[in-house]
């Protein structure tokens, strides 16, 4: 057996001659355990919060979206339609048409995006599952609209089949009389048949309507749209298929994944995750400073033993190695215990909702292998570095005299 490892293990699990050193060792060990547990719990909590937030975008944004590289609209030609229909990776696709519009209901006014969708739209995204009142768009109400909860509040608009919402969009071209404002816009009257609730950004942005009606309002031909939303098979990687689709379509079209459509949101999540990681890694570093102090005090306490070991033939490097291994083992024990406690805590939160955001909404957490590996790698590296620092304090002067 390696003599340095054997002695380090004995020092680690045996009591010191000084009761103060024993107490300090226990305190530093507890500190490492709590810091490790905190890092894992925070990363798991943020992973859960990230998935929870992404879920809202999954109800409104598709896996992939095709738009025009130049301009706002394009013609959905048969060759593109046939190509999408023949791809086994594609579960469903939907034609959409977006345009900023002015909405007026009674004496209230609001600007939002009029989002025309076909009857395949809810096969691609599950926005209809977020309805808090009324019904989704249907053929029975061709001029029906579904508004976001924020827009509904601003317009004081509920489900109303009697009083229409006036919708105004600018007329294309310049064939209008500048002295007559009404000649500058196209007008449509829609009946609000549903209200959906998602995150505020979406609630305050969209009003859904049937695609043919929006095309009629904008004076567009039947196949002129602003985008094609695509739903992929669950096992298909969206980024890889997006590259394949972009290569097939060429530069006339732009293919974006859900992450690219919400680049600011995902960048913000990744930045916050990185900041939290550095903050709690700093806490872990502070905890490991206690380990450094403990090892240095142990070195002073074992001064006579070091003198004896040196006389028995152990070199300075081997004696340093004893305390490097001891400090590293102390960190690894803290890692294992802290990780186990963290996993138990996350498991309890998932099954028993220990922490609640609201009375009916538990704080979301998620156990992932990635978070476990991040904690293990971080703790292993920091434990080794702190042990090297502590072990490096030993020199010939440390045991030159008995």
N, C-alpha and C positions, 0 to 999 in steps of 0.2 A: 504493500500500500504506500502511496505517496506520503512521506513523513510530514510535509507541510500541511497537506489536507487533513491528515489524522490529528495533528496538534490543533489546527484551526477549529476542527469539529469539537474537540474536547474543550477548548476555550469557550466556544459558543454555547455549549449546553451545560457547562459547569459554573458554579457560583464563584464570583470573584471574592477575594479576601476583604474587599471594601464593600460594605452594604450600599453606599452611595452609588457606586458604579453599577451594581445590580439594578437599582431603581432607575438610573439613567438609561440603562440598556432596555429595560421594559418600556419606558416612556418613548424612547426613540423607535422601538419596534412597533408600538401602537400607532405612532405618528406615521410611519411608513404604510402600515395597513390601512389607516383611514385615508391617507392621501391617494393610495392606489385605488381604493374603493370609490373615492370621490371622482377620480378621473374617469373610471369606467362607467359610473352611474351617469355622470354628466354627458359623456359621449353617447350613451344609450338613450338618454332622455332627448338629446338633440336629434338623434336618428329617428326616434319616434315622432318628434315634432315635425321633422322634415318630411316624413312619409305622410303625416296628417295634413300638412300644408299642400304637398304635391297632389293629394287626393282631390282637392278642390279644382285644380287645373285639369286633372284627368277627366272630370265631368264636363268640362267646357272646351278643352283643346284636344285635337286628335293625336294619334301617334306620329303621323306625318301630314304635312300640308303642302300642296303645290300651288304656287302663285306665279304671276308673270314677272319676269326679270325687269321689264320696263312697262310703265303704265300700271293702272289699277286693275284692269280686266283683260280677259282673253277669251277666245272661242274654244269651247270644249269639243274638240273634233273627234270623229269616230275612231281614228287610229289610236289616240290616247285612251279613249274609252275601252276599246277592244283589248289594248295591251294590259290595262289594269284588271279587266275581267278575266284574263287568262293567267294572272299571277296567283299561284297557290298560296303565297305568303300573305296576300290581301284578303282579309275577311269581309270587308265592306268599304264602300267609298260613297261620298256625298258631295253634291255640288252646292256651293254657297256663294252669296253675293253680299258684300258689305258696303255700306255708304253712310257717311255722317248725315244726320237728319235733325230737323227741328220738330219737337213734339209739343202740342198744346192740348190741355184738357181743362175745360172751364176757364178759370183765370190764371192757371198755373202753366209755366213753360219750362222746357228742358231740352238740352242738346245731348244726343246720344248716337250710338251706331245702330242703324237699322240693319239687321242681320237676316237676309233671306236664306231659307234652308229648304231642301227638298224632303220627301218623306223617308229617305234613307238616313237622315241626319242622326236620329236617335239610335241607329244601328252602329254608328261610329263613335259617338260620345253619349254619355248617360245624363245629359243635362235635365232630362225629364224627371229624373229621380230626385231632383232638388226642388220640385214644385212644392210650395207651401199653401197653395190655393188654386182652385180652378183646374183646367185641363191643358194638355199640350196641343199644339197646332194640329188641325185635322181638316179633312176635305169638306166636312159639313159647315165649317166656318172659314171660307177661303180668305176673308179679310180679318180674321182673328189675329191678335198679337199676344205675345207673352213677354212681360216686362220683368226686370230685376227688382228686388225688394227695395233697394235704395231709390230707384227711379219712381217706384210706386209711392213711396213716402213723400218724395219731393213734389209729385203731381197730385198727391192726395187721391190716388187712383186705386180702386179695388177692382174686383171682378164686376164688369159693367157691360151688359148686353144692350143697354138702352142709349147711353150717351157715348158717342164715338170720340176717339182721340184723333185730332188733326195731325197729319204728318206732312211736313214740307221738305222737299229736296230741290236744289238748284236745277234749272233746266239746262240740258246740254247745249253747247253752241252759244250763239249770241243773237238768236232770232226772237228778241223780246223788246218790248217798249219800255225804255228806262223810266218813263214818266208814270208807268203803271206797275207798281211792285208785284202785283199778283201775276203779271205776265212773266216774271223772272223765276217762278218756282212751279213745280208740279205738286199737286196736293192729293192725298189719299186719306180716307177715313177708316180707321181700324177699331175693332172692338176688342177690349182687353179681356181675354178669356182665361188668363193664367198669370201667376206670380211665382217666380223662382227665387231662391235664396242661396247664394254661394258666398265667396269672399267679397268684400266691399268693392274691390277693383272691377270685378265682373258684374256685380249687381248694379253698379253705377255706370256701366258701359254699354250694355247690350239690350236691344229690344228685338225679339225674334218675330219673324213673319214668314209666310209662305213664299217660296222663291218666285213662282210665276207672277205673283202680285207685285213684288219688289221690282222685277224686271219690267213689268208694265209701268210702274211708277217712274222708273228711270229711263223709260223709252228704249230699252235694250232688246235685241232679238232673243229668241228662246234659249240659245246656247251660249250667250255671253255671260260669263261669271267672273268672280274675283278669285276663286280658289276651289280646290278639290281636297276635301278632308279624307284621310285614309286611316282605316283601322287594320292593324297587322295581327297575325296569329301570335298568341302569347309567347311562343318560344323564339320568335324572330327578333333579332337585334335591329332596332330602329336605325341606328347610325349606319350600319352596314348596308341595309336595304335602301336608305336614303342616297348613299353614294351610287348604288346600282341604278336607282331610278334617275338620279341626276345625269349619269352617264348616258342613259337611254334617251332622255328628253333633250339634252343639249343646253346651250346657254339661253335659249328663249324662255326657259322656266326656272324657277327657284324652288328647291325642295328643302324643307326645314322640319326638323324633329320638334317634339314638344319642348325639349330643353332649349332649343334655339329660338322658338317662338316666345319663350319667357326667359330670355337670357339674363335680364337684370335680376329677376327673382332668384334664379339658380345661382348666379354669381354672389348675390347677397347671402344666400344660405351657406355656400362654401366658405365665404369670408368669415361669417359668424362662427362656423364650426372650427375654423383654423384659430380664430381669436380665443375661443373657449379652450381649445387644446393647449395653447401656449400659456394661458392663465393658470390652468390646473397643473400643467407641467412645472410651472414655477413653484406652485405649492408643493409638488413632489420633490423638487430640488431643495427647498427649504427643509423638508422633512429629512432628506438624506444628509443635510449638513449636521443634523443631530447624530446620525450614524457616524459621520467623520469624527465628531467630538467624542463619541463613545469609544471608538477604536483607538483614538489618541490617548484617552484616559486609560484604556486597557493596556496600551503599550507601556505607559508609565508604571502601572500597577504590576506588570510582569517583568520589570527591569531585571530582577535577579534571575528569573527563569531564562531570559534572553542571554544573560551572561553564561549560564550553564549550557544552554543549547549551542552557543558559539564555541565553547570549550569542547563540546562533544563532536564538533566538526561541521556544524551547519554554517553555511556561508551567509553573508549579509543578504544576498538575493533570496535565499531560501527562507530566512527569518522574515524578510519583508513579505514574502509570498504567504506566510502564515496569516498575517493580518489582512492582506488583500482578499484571501479566500474567506476569512471570517466575516469581513464586511460585506462581501458579495453574497455569502450564504444568508446573512441577516436580511439583505435586500430581497433575496429570492423567497425567503419565508414570508416576508411582508407582502410580496407580490402574489403568492399563491393564496394566502389567507384573505387578502384584500379583494382578489378577483373572485374567490368563492363567495364572500359576503356580498359583493356587488351583484353577482349573478342571482343570488337568493333574493336580494332586494328588488331587482328588476322583475324576477318571476312573481314575487308577491304583488308588485304593482300591476302586472298584467292580469293577474287572476283575482285580486282582492281590492284593487283600486284604493291604495293607501292614500294617495294624493289626488285631489280633485281640482279641476279648473273651475267648473261650475257644479251644481248639485247633481247634474246628470251626465257630466263629461269628465272622465278620469284623465289625468295627465298622460299623454301617449308616450310609451317607451318601446324600444325595439332591441332585442338581443341579436347581435350580428358577430360573425367571426372576425370581420374587419376591425371592429372596435376592440375585441379581445387581443388581436395581434398587435394593434397600435399600443395598447397598454403594456403588453409583454415586452415588445421591442424597446419602448421608451424606458421602462423600469430596468430592464437588463443593462442597457447602455449606461444609464445614470448610476446604477448600483456599481458597475465596474469602474466607472470614472471616479466616483466618490471613494471606493475602496483603494484605488491606486493612489489617490491623494493622501488618504490616511496612512497607508502602508509606506508611502514614500517619505514619511516623517522619520522613519527609522534610519539611523546612520551608525557608524562605528562608535560614536560618542555615546549613543544610547545605552551601550553595555560595555563601555571601555573599562569601567571599574565595577567591582561587585558592590 
